Amino acid sequence: MKCELIGELIAEYKGKTTGTRVLADGKIEGSYTGMGKLLGKEATIMATVVFWQVPTGVNMIDGNGIEMTAEGENVMHKFNGIGWSTGKGWKSSNRGAVYFMTSAPKLASLNKTVGVWEWESDENGDFIVKVWAWK
């Protein structure tokens, strides 16, 4: 039996790390910005993530962000997942789920969509993230 859970590509962004800081509890906070497409529309993304390493060697990820289309529509998103180092510096591979919240009529379908994402960062923190609908 074949199970296909991944649907259409919702979003794709390229961007960079704009800041990091170590929190009092030893977790790391990162801020990111990027440009790309959301549901085929030109858009920008801003996100803040907190991550921490667990004994298995992976990083747990918890974050929030906003996507803004060139037409002025906004979508808030909440995401979580796991990631792991794949090289020097910030080079990593990350995966998880994302949930959307918007009052923009043209993007309202996202309110009932769970996305699955893949995020690849190079050693300098530049990233590519892709988000697909979870059927």
Residue pairs with C-beta under 8 A, 6 or more apart in sequence:
4 135
5 116
5 134
5 135
6 116
6 132
6 133
6 134
6 135
7 132
7 133
7 134
7 135
8 132
8 133
9 130
9 131
9 132
10 38
10 39
10 110
10 113
10 115
10 131
10 132
10 133
11 36
11 37
11 38
11 39
11 43
11 45
11 67
11 115
11 129
11 130
11 131
12 36
12 37
12 128
12 129
12 130
12 131
13 34
13 35
13 36
13 37
13 43
13 45
13 127
13 128
13 129
14 34
14 35
14 36
14 126
14 127
14 128
15 32
15 33
15 34
15 35
15 36
15 45
15 126
15 127
15 129
16 32
16 33
16 34
16 124
16 125
16 126
16 127
17 30
17 31
17 32
17 90
17 121
17 124
17 125
17 126
17 127
18 31
18 32
18 33
19 30
19 31
20 28
20 29
20 30
20 31
20 125
21 28
21 29
22 28
22 29
23 29
23 50
25 52
26 52
27 50
27 51
27 52
28 50
28 51
28 52
29 48
29 49
29 50
30 48
30 49
30 51
30 125
31 46
31 47
31 48
32 45
32 46
32 47
32 48
32 49
32 65
32 125
32 127
33 44
33 45
33 46
34 44
34 45
34 127
34 129
35 42
35 43
35 44
35 45
36 42
36 43
36 44
36 45
37 43
38 45
38 67
38 69
38 75
38 107
39 107
39 110
41 69
41 70
41 71
41 73
42 69
42 70
43 67
43 68
43 69
43 70
44 67
44 68
45 65
45 66
45 67
45 68
45 129
46 65
46 66
47 63
47 64
47 65
47 66
47 77
47 79
48 63
48 64
48 65
49 61
49 62
49 63
49 79
50 61
50 62
50 63
51 59
51 60
51 61
51 62
51 83
52 59
52 60
53 59
53 60
54 60
57 84
58 82
58 83
58 84
59 82
59 83
59 84
59 92
59 94
60 80
60 82
61 79
61 80
61 81
61 82
61 83
61 94
61 96
62 79
62 80
63 78
63 79
63 80
64 76
64 77
64 78
64 79
65 76
65 77
65 79
66 74
66 75
66 76
66 77
67 74
67 75
67 77
68 74
68 75
69 104
69 107
71 106
73 102
73 104
73 106
73 107
74 102
74 104
75 100
75 101
75 102
75 104
75 107
75 110
76 100
76 101
76 102
77 98
77 99
77 100
77 101
77 115
78 98
78 99
78 101
79 96
79 97
79 98
79 99
79 117
80 96
80 97
81 94
81 95
81 96
81 97
81 117
82 94
82 95
82 96
83 92
83 93
83 94
83 95
83 119
84 92
84 93
84 94
85 91
85 92
86 92
86 93
87 123
88 123
89 122
89 123
89 124
89 125
90 121
90 122
90 123
90 124
90 125
91 121
91 122
91 123
92 119
92 120
92 121
93 118
93 119
93 120
94 117
94 118
94 119
94 120
94 121
95 116
95 117
95 118
95 119
96 116
96 117
97 114
97 115
97 116
97 117
97 134
98 114
98 115
98 116
98 117
98 131
99 114
99 115
100 107
100 110
100 111
100 113
100 115
101 111
102 108
102 110
102 111
113 133
113 134
114 133
114 134
115 131
115 132
115 133
115 134
116 131
116 132
116 134
117 129
117 130
117 131
117 132
118 129
118 130
119 127
119 128
119 129
120 127
120 128
120 129
121 127
